[in-house]
């Protein structure tokens, strides 16, 4: 069993990550209410939960990666977890 950390940080994106939001880098867990659109780079030291789809994007999670809508990367996506 792992020890709890003294400080837990979680981030939240209300909507999609696209051109208007730019790339996202976060210390801790990250929740995205929408999609991660083509060409974006998203990283988090903790888990990443995407309510929508991951398109042709680069996504890297230090822990778990979950995409409720799946990954539609068209051979261009790069998704890593752990």
C-alpha positions as a printed Julia matrix, in Angstrom:
82×3 Matrix{Float64}:
   0.0    0.0     0.0
   1.38   3.38   -0.94
   1.63   6.22    1.54
  -0.69   9.17    0.96
   1.01  12.34   -0.18
   0.88  15.48    1.92
  -0.51  17.49   -0.98
  -2.77  16.31   -3.79
  -3.11  18.45   -6.9
  -5.76  17.92   -9.52
  -6.53  19.94  -12.59
  -9.73  20.35  -14.56
 -10.33  21.49  -18.15
 -13.99  22.4   -18.74
 -14.24  21.62  -22.45
 -11.82  20.43  -25.1
  -8.1   20.99  -25.46
  -7.52  22.47  -28.92
  -6.03  25.46  -30.72
  -7.57  28.04  -28.41
  -6.3   26.36  -25.22
  -2.92  25.28  -26.54
  -0.86  22.47  -25.04
  -1.39  21.52  -21.39
   1.18  20.4   -18.82
   0.03  19.69  -15.28
   1.57  18.51  -12.0
  -0.88  15.94  -10.6
  -4.09  14.42  -11.98
  -5.92  16.01  -14.9
  -9.59  15.72  -15.95
 -10.68  16.91  -19.41
 -14.45  17.28  -19.87
 -14.23  17.31  -23.68
 -11.79  15.99  -26.27
  -8.07  16.33  -26.91
  -7.91  17.59  -30.48
  -5.4   17.09  -33.29
  -1.9   18.39  -32.78
  -2.11  19.02  -29.03
   0.41  17.84  -26.45
  -0.99  17.02  -22.99
   1.1   15.8   -20.07
   0.38  15.17  -16.4
   2.48  13.65  -13.64
  -0.62  11.86  -12.32
  -3.58  10.26  -14.09
  -5.41  11.74  -17.07
  -9.15  11.18  -17.59
 -10.65  12.37  -20.88
 -14.46  12.32  -21.06
 -14.39  12.48  -24.86
 -11.92  11.21  -27.46
  -8.2   11.61  -27.97
  -7.54  12.56  -31.58
  -4.12  12.75  -33.28
  -2.43  14.15  -30.16
   0.49  13.33  -27.88
  -0.74  12.42  -24.4
   1.48  11.3   -21.54
   0.28  10.39  -18.04
   2.57   9.54  -15.14
  -0.07   7.11  -13.86
  -3.32   5.99  -15.57
  -4.77   7.19  -18.87
  -8.51   6.86  -19.53
 -10.38   8.05  -22.63
 -14.12   7.38  -22.37
 -14.66   8.06  -26.1
 -11.58   6.11  -27.21
  -8.54   7.09  -29.24
  -8.98   8.08  -32.88
  -5.36   8.89  -33.6
  -5.29   7.95  -37.3
  -1.77   6.51  -36.82
  -0.58   9.91  -35.54
  -1.47   9.72  -31.83
   1.05   8.87  -29.16
  -0.44   7.86  -25.81
   1.62   6.76  -22.8
   0.72   5.84  -19.26
   2.68   4.75  -16.21
